[in-house]
């Protein structure tokens, strides 16, 4: 049985973390849409380097390891006052998919932050693997669907209805923790 661990992201691993994250997100989109995908943010990436770096700078980043090998990563935004915490990014390298690593990593996150009252995260509408993972494996509930008719009021990009016209939507999930 493999051992999954979380280690704080080190500065000298930042660039590889970004590359690994982009590879994992691109894999999901290409798996769903093929080469015709038009959901790229910049430089043919589903998630931009800027978005990843912003998440890391405003959160707590971890590498996910299986038996000591780097297999993914995650970034959390922890609010120690409200205990309303946010999973900004979670990815597993495609070669390691479907091995239960993401679920084991999530269980470790919950143990690391036992005072959390509620966890929140989002994922694009087309990421059916993610939707299955969050709802059926981790116990999140879908609570909102952002799209051109229902814009995210907390969108850091300041998107308005017009900018959502080319955007197909994001699901927002919440998980209330039992105390």
N, C-alpha and C positions, 0 to 999 in steps of 0.2 A: 504494500500500500504506500502510495506516495505521500510526502509531507509537503504541505503548502505553507509558506510563510510570507509575511509582509516585512519589508525593510524600508526605512526612510530613503527617499530619493537623494542621491549624492550629486553634488554639483557637476562632477566629471562624467556623470551618466545622463545629464539633461538632454543633450542632442540626440542620443540614441533613444531615449524615452519618447521624444517628439516623433522620430522616425518610426518607431515601433507602433505608436499610437495611430499615426497616419496610415500605416500599412494595414492595421486591423480594421480601421473605419472604412478604408477604401475597399478592402476585401468584402465587407458586408454589402456595400453599395453595388460593387461589380457583380457579386453573387446574385443580387436581386435584379439589377437592371442591365447587366452586361456593359459593353463599351459605350452604349448610347447614353449613359447617365449624364445628366446635366445638373447634378446637385453639388458640384464642387464649389468650395469657397475660394481657393486661390491655388495657382500652380497645379491644377488638376487634383487637388486634395479635397476630400470630403470635409475634413476639419483642418483649419489653417494652423500654421505654426503659432501665429499671434494668439489665437483662441486657446491653444494648449498652454502657452507660456503665461497668459493672463490667469488661467485657472490655477497653475502651479504657484504663481506669485501671490494669489489671493487665497490659497488653501494649503492643505497638507498632502504632499505627494508621496506615494509608496510604490515600490517595485513589488510585483508578485513573483514569488519564486516557487518552483517545484523541485524538491530535492536539491536545492542550491542553485539551480539554473534559472535565469531570468525568463519568465514566460508571459509577463504582462505588467500592467500597472494600474494605478487608480489615483484620483485626486478627490479629496474631501474638503468641504467648507464646514468648519465646526463653529457653532455659536454657543460658547460656554455659558452665556447668560440665559438665552431662551431655550437652549437644548433642542432647537429646531435645526437639524443638520442636513447638509446637501451633498449628495454624491454627484460631483461634476463630471468625472470621467472614470470609466472602467473598461479596460480592454484586455483581451487575451490574444496572444499571437496566434494567427490562423492555424499553424501547425499543431497547436495544443488545444484546439476546440474540442468540445464534446467529451471531456475527460473529468468534468466536475470541478475543475480548478477555480472557475469564477465563483461557484457556490461556496467552496471552502474559503476562498478569500473574503467573500461577503460575511461569512460567519465570523471570521477573525475581526473584521471591521466592527461588527456588532459587539464583540467582546472588548475591543479596544475603547469603545465609547458607550459604556453601559448606562450612562445617565441620559442618553438620548431619549427624548420624548417622541420625536417624529423624524423620520428620514424622508427626504424628497429627492427625486431625480427626474430626468426627461430623456426621451429617446425619439428619433425620427419615426414617423408612421410606418416606414417601409422596413424597419429593423425587426422583423418578426421573431428572430432568435432572441433579441433583447426583451421584447414584450413577453414572450414565453418565460424567459429567465426571471424577470422582475415579478411577474404576476404568479406564475405557477411554481417557481422554485423558492423565491425569496419572500413571498407574502405581501408584496406591494399591491396597491389598488390603483387603477387608473382613475384619476379625479378630474382631468381636464384635457381638452384637445385644442391646441393652438393652431390657428389657420387664418386665412385672409378674412374670415368672418368673426373670428374671436382671437384677437391679438394679445400676446403675452404682455401684460402691463409692466413686467420687470425685465423685459428684454434689454440686455446691456447695450445692444447696438442701437437702441432707440427706434426699432422698426415701427412703422405705422402700417395701416391697411394696404397702402399702395405697394410697399416693399414686400408684403406677404404674397402678392399676386403670383410670383414665380416660386413660391414656397408651398410645399404640399402639406406641411403640418408636423407637429410634435406632440407626443403624449406626455403628460405630466403625471407622475406617480407619487403616492405617499404611503408610508408604512408607519403606523402608530405602534410604539413598542409597549408591550405589557410590562407593568411594574409590579 
